[in-house]
Amino acid sequence: MFVGEVPGDREDLAGKPFVGPAGKLFDRALEEAGIDRGDVYVTNVVKHFKFTRRGKRRIHKRPSAEEISACRPWLEAELAVVKPEVLVCLGATAAQALIGRSFRVTRQRGEFVDSDLAPLVTATIHPSAILRAPDEETREEEMRLFVGDLRTVAARLNGPG
């Protein structure tokens, strides 16, 4: 189970998570890491799309603590139904909402933590962070690290113990 932050514009319009540019990057990373997208449940911490307009574009806004808290019952219901073997938080908002406020994706990405949410719980960057990287070289490096985090998840899921 992968948990992101909030739906983006394309996700809001489609009514499904991870179908926009970040979703396409996510799908590519899963494939490179050897994870079958059909075996993955994807959701977001916050279920609604909050945005500001920039011309014709709708740019998502970071959710507030109140919005995260208000959406928590839906996320808990998803966890109860899915019963994931591995829970991967994508980005700081998801990690702090599920793992704890002190978790820092920049320092702890790919580390597994103790949690009642699933047998294996970790966090990594959100694919949209790769898209926002300042240049192609940085995007390639962030993608390499992201795929590495996903390979670690696959190895833990498929390996012993």
Backbone torsions as a table, in degrees:
resi	resn	phi	psi	omega
1	MET	NA	128.1	177.5
2	PHE	-112.2	133.3	-179.0
3	VAL	-123.2	119.6	176.8
4	GLY	-96.2	-163.7	-175.4
5	GLU	-88.0	-74.4	-177.0
6	VAL	-142.4	158.9	174.0
7	PRO	-63.8	146.7	171.4
8	GLY	-92.3	-175.6	-178.5
9	ASP	-57.6	-50.0	-177.9
10	ARG	-65.5	-37.8	179.3
11	GLU	-65.7	-41.0	178.9
12	ASP	-61.5	-45.2	-179.3
13	LEU	-68.2	-36.6	-178.5
14	ALA	-83.5	-22.6	-177.1
15	GLY	76.0	18.5	179.1
16	LYS	-138.5	146.2	179.6
17	PRO	-79.7	152.0	172.1
18	PHE	57.7	52.0	175.9
19	VAL	-117.6	-5.8	179.4
20	GLY	-89.0	-158.9	-179.3
21	PRO	-57.2	-43.3	178.3
22	ALA	-65.7	-34.2	177.7
23	GLY	-66.5	-39.3	177.5
24	LYS	-65.1	-40.5	176.7
25	LEU	-65.2	-41.0	177.4
26	PHE	-59.8	-46.5	178.7
27	ASP	-59.5	-43.1	178.9
28	ARG	-63.1	-42.7	179.4
29	ALA	-64.9	-41.9	177.0
30	LEU	-58.4	-46.3	-179.8
31	GLU	-61.0	-45.6	179.9
32	GLU	-63.6	-30.3	-179.4
33	ALA	-85.4	-5.8	179.5
34	GLY	80.8	27.4	177.8
35	ILE	-108.0	125.6	-179.5
36	ASP	-76.3	120.4	-178.5
37	ARG	-58.4	-28.5	178.7
38	GLY	-69.3	-17.6	178.8
39	ASP	-94.0	3.6	-171.5
40	VAL	-111.4	135.5	171.3
41	TYR	-104.5	130.5	-176.9
42	VAL	-124.1	135.0	178.4
43	THR	-149.7	-174.9	177.8
44	ASN	-130.7	154.3	177.0
45	VAL	-63.2	-47.0	179.2
46	VAL	-104.6	137.1	-170.9
47	LYS	-96.7	-8.0	-178.4
48	HIS	-115.5	159.7	-177.4
49	PHE	-100.7	108.4	176.0
50	LYS	-101.5	132.0	-172.4
51	PHE	-147.8	165.6	167.6
52	THR	-120.9	150.3	179.5
53	ARG	-89.5	135.4	169.8
54	ARG	-126.4	93.9	-173.0
55	GLY	66.9	-124.6	178.6
56	LYS	-88.4	-8.6	-176.2
57	ARG	-87.1	146.8	173.2
58	ARG	-109.0	115.0	-177.2
59	ILE	-103.0	126.5	-176.1
60	HIS	-66.9	148.6	177.3
61	LYS	-111.1	147.7	178.8
62	ARG	-61.6	135.1	-179.2
63	PRO	-73.5	151.9	177.1
64	SER	-83.6	165.5	177.1
65	ALA	-60.5	-35.2	178.9
66	GLU	-65.7	-40.5	179.3
67	GLU	-68.0	-40.0	177.2
68	ILE	-62.0	-45.6	-180.0
69	SER	-64.4	-41.0	-179.4
70	ALA	-64.2	-31.5	-178.9
71	CYS	-89.2	-8.2	-175.8
72	ARG	-56.0	-41.5	179.8
73	PRO	-58.3	-36.0	178.6
74	TRP	-68.6	-41.6	178.7
75	LEU	-64.6	-42.1	177.5
76	GLU	-63.1	-36.8	177.2
77	ALA	-65.9	-40.7	177.3
78	GLU	-62.2	-45.2	178.1
79	LEU	-60.0	-40.0	-179.2
80	ALA	-66.1	-36.1	-179.1
81	VAL	-79.3	-45.9	-175.4
82	VAL	-73.0	-37.2	-176.7
83	LYS	47.8	62.2	-174.6
84	PRO	-66.3	144.0	171.0
85	GLU	-75.5	-34.1	177.8
86	VAL	-131.7	133.1	175.2
87	LEU	-115.9	122.5	179.7
88	VAL	-118.2	117.7	175.8
89	CYS	-85.5	130.9	-179.6
90	LEU	-105.9	103.0	178.4
91	GLY	97.7	165.0	-174.7
92	ALA	-64.7	-40.1	-178.1
93	THR	-62.0	-46.9	179.4
94	ALA	-64.9	-44.2	-178.5
95	ALA	-62.1	-45.7	-178.5
96	GLN	-70.6	-32.2	178.1
97	ALA	-69.9	-35.4	-173.8
98	LEU	-103.8	-36.8	-177.6
99	ILE	-92.5	-38.8	178.9
100	GLY	143.9	155.0	-175.6
101	ARG	-62.9	-24.0	-177.3
102	SER	-85.1	-9.6	-179.6
103	PHE	-70.1	132.3	178.9
104	ARG	-121.3	110.1	-179.3
105	VAL	-58.0	-37.1	-178.0
106	THR	-63.0	-29.3	-179.4
107	ARG	-104.3	-25.6	-170.0
108	GLN	-118.0	9.3	-177.9
109	ARG	-54.4	138.1	177.6
110	GLY	81.2	-8.0	177.2
111	GLU	-82.2	138.4	175.6
112	PHE	-88.7	139.3	-177.2
113	VAL	-123.2	154.8	175.3
114	ASP	-73.0	135.2	-179.0
115	SER	-161.2	149.9	173.9
116	ASP	-81.6	-6.6	-175.0
117	LEU	-73.9	-32.9	-178.5
118	ALA	-165.4	160.5	177.4
119	PRO	-59.4	-36.2	178.4
120	LEU	-126.0	124.4	-179.2
121	VAL	-132.9	131.1	178.5
122	THR	-149.8	178.1	177.2
123	ALA	-145.7	154.5	174.8
124	THR	-146.9	-176.2	-179.9
125	ILE	-70.3	161.9	173.5
126	HIS	-84.2	140.8	-179.6
127	PRO	-55.6	-28.4	179.4
128	SER	-64.3	-25.4	176.9
129	ALA	-64.5	-32.5	177.5
130	ILE	-67.0	-42.3	-180.0
131	LEU	-65.3	-28.9	-178.7
132	ARG	-88.0	-2.1	179.8
133	ALA	-57.7	147.7	-170.7
134	PRO	-70.6	-22.5	-178.4
135	ASP	-152.5	169.1	-175.4
136	GLU	-61.3	-40.9	-179.6
137	GLU	-61.4	-43.3	178.8
138	THR	-67.2	-41.0	177.8
139	ARG	-60.2	-43.8	179.5
140	GLU	-63.0	-41.8	179.3
141	GLU	-66.4	-43.2	178.9
142	GLU	-65.1	-37.3	177.5
143	MET	-65.1	-43.0	178.6
144	ARG	-59.6	-44.7	179.3
145	LEU	-66.4	-40.1	179.0
146	PHE	-62.3	-48.0	177.8
147	VAL	-61.3	-39.0	176.4
148	GLY	-59.8	-42.8	176.7
149	ASP	-61.0	-42.4	-179.8
150	LEU	-68.6	-35.1	176.2
151	ARG	-64.5	-37.8	176.5
152	THR	-62.0	-42.4	176.8
153	VAL	-61.1	-47.8	180.0
154	ALA	-60.5	-41.9	-179.8
155	ALA	-64.7	-41.3	178.9
156	ARG	-67.2	-38.0	-179.8
157	LEU	-69.8	-39.8	-175.9
158	ASN	-92.3	-14.0	-176.6
159	GLY	-87.0	-179.1	178.7
160	PRO	-70.0	145.3	174.0
161	GLY	71.8	NA	NA
